[in-house]
Amino acid sequence: MSLPHAHDAAAVAEPEHVFDGRMPAASGDLRMEARGITPVPEDARYGSPGRLFTVWFAPNLTMTGVFTGTVGAALGLDFATALLAVVLGTVLGAIPTAYLGTWGSQTGAGQLPLAQLAFGRGVTLPGTLQWLSSIAWDALIGLFGGDALAQLCGLPFWVGVLLMMAAQGVLGVLGYEAIHRLQTVMTFALAASFAALAVKLLKGAQPATAATVHGADRAGAFVLTCTVALSLALSWAPYASDFSRYLPRSASRPRMFWYTLLGVAVSFVAVQALGLWGAARFTDQTARGVDDLLGGGALGAFGLLAVALAALCSNAMNDYSGSLALQTMGVRLPRPVAAALAAVLGFPLVLWMHAADTTARFQNVLLFVGYWIPAFVAIVIVDWVVRARARGGRPVDLTAETSRPQPWWPALTAFVVAFAVAVPFMSTSLYVGPVAKALHGADLAYPVAFAAALAVYAPLRARRRP
């Protein structure tokens, strides 16, 4: 019994094993992982919680995070106030990711496949959104990685992006262990490169020490900056257990939680603080700003290479989780093929973002790809807690859990209602809801969506058998 078959009984009789396949046998096994959303059996698990720090640290050291850090300054906040908003938003967004990540070792399953427990057949909707989000993130991050690679090698922008997408596609195809191993190495390399950038920045740039907005406008800018930072960290939540599903059941869950939390929070705060400090130097042409800041030459080339490699690290994870999301939707593509498809589809989106106002399109895509996540997190956590109480402390048995499928309508009802309730609270350059306007641009859509999903789903779930 395995999760992909829980909502499709006919699939059990099919001779092909699209969702199954070869698994990495141990740390360092870099052969292609063919396994899809079928849970990893306990006798095939390996690794320790410590590797969760590097897998969640390295992919966030991207210019996407740096560019996001400039938002607070662009909204008129002084450095200290904007940094406080960044720290608050990042930590709040990282907590759900760290908690959901602990489910991987208990179940051997990825995050979207596990969502079938709560959503039943309705998992197709969040699965589709996650798949589309992974492609959008390919564009958000590949925009800067491709630009850096193009500048480094003297190539046209589109060629740099094409090479970036091809490289990340290969890594996503190789799968879980290849991604973990690369992130371990890149944690040290990227930390060194961003430290060099920070040293140069401290000498060559001065942050805004006085706000240009005041009163209610300042409060609105603070909340929006906090929300943007929160959206960045929370965006990893639907990926969380994808990168812990090979850990043994005996792995310490508190250690898993803290390694993930620290990996996400420390890296995101660091790069956003860097962007905030050098907001005047980092414009739409962020990669060129890095080269100029480092003085060109060998050091500038090293900085551009680091930007490109950071994008590679992050987007490989997008393609990997995108492949699991596509299978969760019921698409019977082998996982490596699905990972390659995500990279291919990300290419035209990068070109679209680069073709006009990068700042506006970047912020809009960043917010829109995440508005669905708070409701998703609330629903799967409520379902998980109800099931945990019913187990009474016994280990998770997915065979038993999937034998008690939930109807699709309570979760989907809460999911849709939460999004609808959040719409008036959204604040983007494309749309500002009436409540957000009244709050001087403050975007409260994320906490509102989370609270609405809890309010709708918890009573409905409590009435069903565990």
Summary of the structure (lengths in Angstrom):
residues: 466
radius of gyration: 21.3
end to end distance: 19.2
largest distance: 66.8
contacts: 1816
relative contact order: 0.18
helix: 73%
strand: 0%
